[in-house]
Amino acid sequence: MDMTNRSVIVTGGASGIGRATARLLASNGASVIVGDIDEAGGASLAADGQRIQFLPLDLADPESVSTFAEAARQCAGGQLDGLVNGAGWDRIMPFMENPPRCGTS
Protein backbone atom coordinates (compact mmCIF):
# COMPACT_ATOMS: atom_id res chain seq x y z
CA MET A 1 0.00 0.00 0.00
CA ASP A 2 1.54 3.28 -1.08
CA MET A 3 0.59 6.12 1.25
CA THR A 4 3.16 8.60 -0.05
CA ASN A 5 2.00 12.22 0.23
CA ARG A 6 -1.00 11.22 2.35
CA SER A 7 -1.82 12.64 5.77
CA VAL A 8 -3.72 10.41 8.15
CA ILE A 9 -5.01 10.94 11.68
CA VAL A 10 -4.98 7.99 14.06
CA THR A 11 -6.91 8.51 17.27
CA GLY A 12 -5.95 6.19 20.10
CA GLY A 13 -2.57 5.73 18.45
CA ALA A 14 -0.37 5.82 21.54
CA SER A 15 -0.75 2.11 22.24
CA GLY A 16 -2.10 -1.20 21.03
CA ILE A 17 -3.78 -1.53 17.64
CA GLY A 18 -3.72 2.25 17.11
CA ARG A 19 0.05 2.35 17.62
CA ALA A 20 0.57 -0.55 15.21
CA THR A 21 -1.70 1.15 12.67
CA ALA A 22 0.21 4.44 12.93
CA ARG A 23 3.51 2.63 12.42
CA LEU A 24 2.17 0.69 9.43
CA LEU A 25 0.85 3.84 7.77
CA ALA A 26 4.14 5.68 8.37
CA SER A 27 6.18 2.77 7.04
CA ASN A 28 4.15 2.99 3.85
CA GLY A 29 4.89 6.69 3.38
CA ALA A 30 2.03 8.46 5.17
CA SER A 31 2.49 11.43 7.42
CA VAL A 32 0.64 10.33 10.54
CA ILE A 33 -0.84 12.52 13.24
CA VAL A 34 -1.59 10.55 16.39
CA GLY A 35 -4.09 11.87 18.90
CA ASP A 36 -4.37 10.24 22.31
CA ILE A 37 -4.92 10.99 25.98
CA ASP A 38 -1.71 9.03 26.75
CA GLU A 39 0.85 11.78 26.25
CA ALA A 40 3.84 9.66 27.32
CA GLY A 41 2.92 6.87 24.91
CA GLY A 42 2.26 9.32 22.08
CA ALA A 43 5.52 11.15 22.65
CA SER A 44 7.49 7.89 22.66
CA LEU A 45 5.85 6.86 19.39
CA ALA A 46 6.68 10.19 17.75
CA ALA A 47 10.27 9.90 19.00
CA ASP A 48 10.73 6.62 17.08
CA GLY A 49 11.88 8.66 14.09
CA GLN A 50 9.14 7.70 11.65
CA ARG A 51 6.79 10.15 9.98
CA ILE A 52 4.61 10.39 13.08
CA GLN A 53 3.60 13.47 15.06
CA PHE A 54 1.75 13.37 18.36
CA LEU A 55 -0.91 15.79 19.55
CA PRO A 56 -2.79 15.40 22.84
CA LEU A 57 -6.45 14.46 22.46
CA ASP A 58 -9.15 13.73 25.02
CA LEU A 59 -12.30 12.61 23.19
CA ALA A 60 -14.39 13.24 26.30
CA ASP A 61 -13.52 16.96 26.19
CA PRO A 62 -15.06 18.96 23.30
CA GLU A 63 -12.46 21.73 23.67
CA SER A 64 -9.65 19.18 23.37
CA VAL A 65 -11.26 17.79 20.21
CA SER A 66 -11.52 21.26 18.66
CA THR A 67 -7.93 22.13 19.58
CA PHE A 68 -6.70 18.81 18.18
CA ALA A 69 -8.64 19.22 14.93
CA GLU A 70 -7.18 22.67 14.26
CA ALA A 71 -3.63 21.60 15.17
CA ALA A 72 -3.91 18.47 13.00
CA ARG A 73 -5.13 20.54 10.05
CA GLN A 74 -2.13 22.85 10.46
CA CYS A 75 0.32 19.92 10.81
CA ALA A 76 -1.05 18.40 7.61
CA GLY A 77 -0.84 21.65 5.68
CA GLY A 78 -4.63 21.74 5.36
CA GLN A 79 -4.90 18.36 3.62
CA LEU A 80 -6.09 15.36 5.62
CA ASP A 81 -6.60 12.22 3.58
CA GLY A 82 -7.75 9.72 6.17
CA LEU A 83 -8.90 9.00 9.68
CA VAL A 84 -8.47 5.86 11.73
CA ASN A 85 -10.76 6.27 14.72
CA GLY A 86 -9.10 3.83 17.10
CA ALA A 87 -9.93 5.70 20.32
CA GLY A 88 -13.02 5.46 22.36
CA TRP A 89 -14.29 6.13 25.84
CA ASP A 90 -17.03 4.98 28.09
CA ARG A 91 -17.70 4.00 31.66
CA ILE A 92 -15.96 0.76 32.55
CA MET A 93 -18.57 -1.81 33.41
CA PRO A 94 -19.84 -5.15 32.13
CA PHE A 95 -21.10 -4.76 28.55
CA MET A 96 -24.62 -6.03 29.26
CA GLU A 97 -25.03 -3.48 32.06
CA ASN A 98 -23.91 -0.56 29.90
CA PRO A 99 -26.96 1.56 28.94
CA PRO A 100 -27.46 2.58 25.30
CA ARG A 101 -26.24 6.08 24.39
CA CYS A 102 -28.53 6.94 21.47
CA GLY A 103 -30.76 9.84 22.37
CA THR A 104 -29.60 10.00 25.98
CA SER A 105 -27.41 12.52 27.70
Backbone as a chain_set.jsonl record, in Angstrom:
{"seq": "MDMTNRSVIVTGGASGIGRATARLLASNGASVIVGDIDEAGGASLAADGQRIQFLPLDLADPESVSTFAEAARQCAGGQLDGLVNGAGWDRIMPFMENPPRCGTS", "coords": {"N": [[0.852, -1.158, 0.0], [0.734, 2.064, -0.97], [1.253, 4.994, 0.597], [2.317, 7.429, 0.165], [2.684, 10.932, 0.348], [0.302, 11.282, 1.684], [-1.799, 12.296, 4.35], [-2.702, 11.211, 7.5], [-4.864, 10.835, 10.241], [-4.665, 9.216, 13.335], [-6.565, 8.269, 15.872], [-6.275, 7.366, 19.297], [-3.772, 6.292, 19.057], [-1.526, 5.884, 20.641], [-1.001, 3.486, 21.799], [-1.301, -0.128, 21.59], [-3.482, -1.463, 19.07], [-3.92, 0.917, 17.663], [-1.395, 2.145, 17.782], [0.149, 0.292, 16.328], [-1.135, 0.547, 13.88], [-0.58, 3.24, 13.228], [2.212, 3.078, 12.929], [2.362, 1.272, 10.755], [1.096, 2.742, 8.7], [2.884, 4.935, 8.542], [5.216, 3.586, 7.786], [4.58, 2.992, 5.248], [4.721, 5.362, 3.943], [2.982, 7.446, 4.695], [2.214, 10.559, 6.299], [1.664, 10.745, 9.591], [-0.613, 11.684, 12.069], [-0.977, 11.376, 15.353], [-3.425, 11.184, 17.806], [-4.099, 11.182, 21.216], [-4.972, 10.442, 24.631], [-2.975, 9.533, 26.188], [-0.192, 10.908, 26.797], [2.535, 10.338, 27.274], [2.912, 7.853, 25.987], [2.242, 8.599, 23.362], [4.206, 10.537, 22.822], [6.5, 8.941, 22.949], [6.09, 7.288, 20.765], [6.174, 9.145, 18.644], [8.807, 9.869, 18.879], [10.154, 7.773, 17.782], [11.182, 8.211, 15.293], [9.932, 7.864, 12.86], [7.546, 8.979, 10.401], [5.728, 10.342, 12.159], [3.666, 12.36, 14.117], [2.722, 13.608, 17.308], [-0.18, 14.664, 18.983], [-1.894, 15.88, 21.792], [-5.03, 14.502, 22.815], [-8.236, 14.355, 24.074], [-11.013, 12.65, 23.888], [-13.313, 12.897, 25.375], [-13.577, 15.515, 25.975], [-14.835, 18.291, 24.591], [-13.497, 20.724, 23.946], [-10.827, 19.924, 23.799], [-10.998, 18.265, 21.578], [-11.644, 20.101, 19.543], [-9.348, 21.738, 19.61], [-7.389, 19.848, 18.951], [-8.26, 19.133, 16.337], [-7.86, 21.516, 14.869], [-5.07, 21.881, 15.208], [-4.139, 19.524, 14.004], [-4.985, 19.896, 11.366], [-3.341, 22.068, 10.684], [-0.79, 20.856, 10.992], [-0.897, 19.067, 8.903], [-0.835, 20.658, 6.745], [-3.266, 21.556, 5.843], [-4.403, 19.526, 4.356], [-5.997, 16.622, 4.873], [-6.107, 13.222, 4.528], [-7.119, 10.865, 5.533], [-8.708, 9.044, 8.229], [-8.273, 7.145, 11.08], [-10.198, 5.934, 13.412], [-9.409, 4.961, 16.238], [-9.716, 5.33, 18.91], [-11.653, 5.454, 21.889], [-14.188, 5.936, 24.411], [-15.766, 5.351, 27.489], [-17.842, 4.446, 30.281], [-16.381, 2.15, 32.48], [-17.599, -0.968, 32.75], [-19.497, -4.024, 33.013], [-20.433, -5.2, 29.772], [-23.162, -5.867, 29.189], [-24.491, -4.453, 31.128], [-24.192, -1.875, 30.454], [-25.732, 1.077, 29.584], [-27.651, 2.023, 26.655], [-26.53, 4.641, 24.403], [-27.749, 6.226, 22.483], [-29.696, 9.004, 21.887], [-29.671, 9.717, 24.551], [-28.482, 11.583, 27.37]], "CA": [[0.0, 0.0, 0.0], [1.541, 3.279, -1.077], [0.59, 6.122, 1.252], [3.162, 8.597, -0.054], [1.999, 12.215, 0.23], [-1.002, 11.222, 2.349], [-1.819, 12.641, 5.772], [-3.723, 10.406, 8.153], [-5.014, 10.945, 11.685], [-4.975, 7.985, 14.058], [-6.91, 8.51, 17.272], [-5.953, 6.19, 20.102], [-2.572, 5.725, 18.451], [-0.375, 5.817, 21.543], [-0.754, 2.107, 22.244], [-2.104, -1.203, 21.025], [-3.777, -1.527, 17.643], [-3.722, 2.254, 17.108], [0.052, 2.354, 17.624], [0.571, -0.551, 15.213], [-1.697, 1.15, 12.671], [0.208, 4.439, 12.93], [3.512, 2.633, 12.421], [2.171, 0.689, 9.426], [0.848, 3.84, 7.771], [4.138, 5.684, 8.373], [6.181, 2.765, 7.045], [4.152, 2.988, 3.853], [4.892, 6.694, 3.377], [2.035, 8.457, 5.168], [2.494, 11.434, 7.425], [0.639, 10.334, 10.541], [-0.841, 12.519, 13.24], [-1.586, 10.546, 16.391], [-4.087, 11.869, 18.904], [-4.369, 10.245, 22.307], [-4.919, 10.993, 25.981], [-1.712, 9.028, 26.746], [0.853, 11.781, 26.249], [3.841, 9.661, 27.315], [2.916, 6.868, 24.906], [2.263, 9.32, 22.085], [5.523, 11.153, 22.646], [7.493, 7.893, 22.657], [5.851, 6.859, 19.389], [6.679, 10.191, 17.751], [10.267, 9.9, 18.997], [10.725, 6.624, 17.081], [11.875, 8.663, 14.094], [9.138, 7.705, 11.647], [6.789, 10.155, 9.981], [4.608, 10.387, 13.085], [3.6, 13.47, 15.057], [1.746, 13.373, 18.364], [-0.914, 15.788, 19.55], [-2.79, 15.4, 22.843], [-6.447, 14.46, 22.457], [-9.146, 13.727, 25.024], [-12.298, 12.612, 23.189], [-14.393, 13.236, 26.303], [-13.518, 16.959, 26.193], [-15.057, 18.955, 23.304], [-12.463, 21.727, 23.673], [-9.647, 19.178, 23.374], [-11.262, 17.792, 20.214], [-11.517, 21.265, 18.656], [-7.935, 22.128, 19.578], [-6.701, 18.81, 18.183], [-8.641, 19.223, 14.927], [-7.176, 22.671, 14.262], [-3.627, 21.598, 15.173], [-3.91, 18.471, 13.005], [-5.132, 20.542, 10.055], [-2.126, 22.853, 10.456], [0.319, 19.918, 10.81], [-1.045, 18.403, 7.613], [-0.843, 21.654, 5.677], [-4.629, 21.742, 5.364], [-4.898, 18.355, 3.624], [-6.095, 15.363, 5.619], [-6.598, 12.225, 3.583], [-7.753, 9.719, 6.165], [-8.896, 9.0, 9.678], [-8.465, 5.862, 11.734], [-10.756, 6.265, 14.72], [-9.1, 3.834, 17.101], [-9.927, 5.696, 20.315], [-13.024, 5.464, 22.365], [-14.287, 6.126, 25.844], [-17.033, 4.978, 28.091], [-17.695, 3.997, 31.658], [-15.956, 0.761, 32.548], [-18.573, -1.81, 33.413], [-19.839, -5.148, 32.134], [-21.101, -4.763, 28.545], [-24.617, -6.03, 29.261], [-25.032, -3.477, 32.063], [-23.91, -0.557, 29.904], [-26.957, 1.559, 28.935], [-27.459, 2.58, 25.299], [-26.242, 6.077, 24.394], [-28.529, 6.939, 21.469], [-30.763, 9.836, 22.374], [-29.595, 9.998, 25.978], [-27.409, 12.52, 27.698]], "C": [[0.904, 1.229, 0.0], [0.756, 4.451, -0.506], [1.397, 7.414, 1.114], [2.303, 9.838, -0.285], [0.575, 12.202, 0.783], [-0.827, 11.594, 3.811], [-2.986, 11.925, 6.422], [-3.701, 10.663, 9.655], [-5.313, 9.56, 12.237], [-5.287, 8.368, 15.493], [-6.671, 7.226, 18.047], [-4.681, 5.51, 19.632], [-1.379, 5.579, 19.367], [-0.057, 4.402, 21.994], [-1.596, 1.13, 21.43], [-2.261, -1.168, 19.52], [-3.569, -0.162, 16.978], [-2.257, 2.545, 16.846], [0.573, 1.545, 16.432], [0.074, 0.021, 13.884], [-0.905, 2.384, 12.261], [1.563, 4.066, 12.344], [3.403, 2.065, 11.008], [1.954, 1.781, 8.386], [2.13, 4.626, 7.486], [5.151, 4.886, 7.563], [5.821, 2.662, 5.57], [4.084, 4.391, 3.262], [3.96, 7.772, 3.87], [2.663, 9.335, 6.246], [1.339, 11.21, 8.397], [0.591, 11.297, 11.715], [-1.611, 11.67, 14.236], [-2.184, 11.448, 17.452], [-4.447, 10.868, 19.975], [-4.303, 10.984, 23.629], [-3.604, 10.605, 26.672], [-0.544, 9.81, 26.143], [2.222, 11.115, 26.252], [3.95, 8.638, 26.189], [2.983, 7.518, 23.542], [3.608, 9.95, 21.802], [6.578, 10.106, 22.317], [7.317, 7.363, 21.243], [6.416, 7.87, 18.401], [8.196, 10.248, 17.77], [10.947, 8.746, 18.264], [11.399, 6.995, 15.768], [11.127, 8.426, 12.799], [8.411, 9.004, 11.349], [5.533, 10.308, 10.835], [4.744, 11.587, 14.008], [2.535, 13.131, 16.099], [1.123, 14.689, 18.8], [-1.848, 15.245, 20.631], [-4.249, 15.491, 22.409], [-7.216, 13.703, 23.532], [-10.535, 13.777, 24.401], [-13.487, 12.942, 24.079], [-14.483, 14.737, 26.567], [-13.669, 17.681, 24.853], [-14.004, 20.009, 22.945], [-11.173, 21.061, 23.197], [-9.801, 18.705, 21.93], [-11.091, 18.936, 19.221], [-10.066, 21.701, 18.499], [-7.133, 21.129, 18.748], [-6.992, 18.956, 16.693], [-7.918, 20.37, 14.228], [-5.672, 22.42, 14.154], [-3.298, 20.539, 14.121], [-4.006, 19.044, 11.599], [-3.878, 21.346, 9.716], [-0.929, 21.94, 10.207], [0.298, 19.291, 9.425], [-1.057, 19.393, 6.455], [-2.221, 21.83, 5.06], [-5.215, 20.544, 4.643], [-4.844, 17.119, 4.501], [-6.767, 14.346, 4.714], [-7.31, 11.054, 4.234], [-7.828, 9.849, 7.661], [-9.063, 7.555, 10.102], [-8.936, 6.197, 13.146], [-10.596, 5.055, 15.637], [-9.333, 4.112, 18.571], [-11.401, 5.627, 20.651], [-13.032, 5.72, 23.856], [-15.687, 5.725, 26.287], [-16.792, 4.697, 29.559], [-17.3, 2.532, 31.634], [-16.952, -0.012, 33.39], [-18.87, -2.992, 32.502], [-20.694, -4.677, 30.952], [-22.628, -4.795, 28.673], [-25.277, -5.055, 30.241], [-24.868, -2.041, 31.572], [-25.148, -0.047, 29.161], [-26.665, 2.085, 27.532], [-27.284, 4.083, 25.367], [-27.129, 6.86, 23.441], [-29.667, 7.722, 22.13], [-30.749, 10.119, 23.864], [-28.472, 10.984, 26.236], [-26.541, 11.975, 28.789]], "O": [[1.742, 1.392, 0.887], [-0.272, 4.851, -1.052], [1.184, 8.372, 1.857], [1.318, 9.795, -1.022], [-0.256, 13.02, 0.39], [0.176, 11.245, 4.434], [-4.122, 12.018, 5.957], [-2.633, 10.702, 10.266], [-6.117, 8.819, 11.673], [-4.392, 8.746, 16.249], [-6.844, 6.129, 17.517], [-4.523, 4.299, 19.786], [-0.307, 5.183, 18.909], [1.029, 4.142, 22.513], [-2.487, 1.528, 20.68], [-1.315, -0.885, 18.785], [-3.09, -0.097, 15.846], [-1.907, 3.122, 15.816], [1.349, 2.055, 15.623], [0.787, -0.021, 12.882], [-0.592, 2.559, 11.083], [2.011, 4.673, 11.371], [4.25, 2.341, 10.159], [2.557, 1.75, 7.314], [2.428, 4.944, 6.335], [5.868, 5.453, 6.739], [6.654, 2.291, 4.743], [3.472, 4.6, 2.215], [4.129, 8.932, 3.493], [3.53, 8.896, 7.002], [0.18, 11.457, 8.064], [1.62, 11.673, 12.276], [-2.757, 11.29, 13.991], [-1.527, 12.368, 17.94], [-5.031, 9.823, 19.686], [-3.658, 12.027, 23.737], [-3.173, 11.264, 27.618], [0.016, 9.424, 25.116], [2.998, 11.31, 25.316], [4.976, 8.568, 25.513], [3.699, 7.045, 22.659], [4.097, 9.905, 20.673], [7.458, 10.354, 21.494], [8.302, 7.022, 20.588], [7.067, 7.491, 17.427], [8.811, 10.636, 16.777], [12.171, 8.73, 18.134], [12.114, 6.177, 15.189], [11.64, 8.758, 11.73], [8.656, 10.02, 12.0], [4.42, 10.393, 10.314], [5.796, 11.809, 14.607], [1.559, 12.444, 15.796], [1.811, 15.696, 18.965], [-2.527, 14.244, 20.404], [-4.65, 16.434, 21.725], [-6.892, 12.561, 23.859], [-11.169, 14.832, 24.386], [-14.568, 13.239, 23.571], [-15.365, 15.186, 27.3], [-12.733, 17.687, 24.054], [-13.658, 20.167, 21.774], [-10.502, 21.571, 22.3], [-8.847, 18.742, 21.154], [-10.464, 18.763, 18.175], [-9.612, 21.997, 17.394], [-6.296, 21.522, 17.935], [-6.074, 18.908, 15.875], [-7.42, 20.204, 13.114], [-5.067, 22.714, 13.123], [-2.289, 20.649, 13.424], [-3.195, 18.711, 10.735], [-3.406, 21.306, 8.58], [-0.129, 22.209, 9.311], [1.348, 19.017, 8.843], [-1.266, 19.002, 5.307], [-2.34, 22.208, 3.895], [-6.409, 20.535, 4.342], [-3.764, 16.628, 4.83], [-7.86, 14.582, 4.199], [-8.033, 10.321, 3.56], [-7.119, 10.643, 8.28], [-9.891, 6.828, 9.555], [-8.162, 6.685, 13.969], [-11.508, 4.243, 15.792], [-9.164, 3.218, 19.4], [-12.267, 5.731, 19.782], [-11.978, 5.719, 24.493], [-16.647, 5.77, 25.517], [-15.651, 4.712, 30.02], [-17.836, 1.758, 30.841], [-17.126, 0.251, 34.58], [-18.52, -2.956, 31.323], [-21.584, -3.844, 31.124], [-23.301, -3.836, 28.297], [-26.49, -4.853, 30.189], [-25.353, -1.104, 32.206], [-25.577, -0.679, 28.195], [-25.555, 2.539, 27.255], [-27.812, 4.737, 26.266], [-27.246, 8.076, 23.591], [-30.493, 7.153, 22.844], [-31.699, 10.694, 24.396], [-27.606, 11.181, 25.384], [-25.582, 12.628, 29.199]]}, "num_chains": 1, "name": "protein.A"}
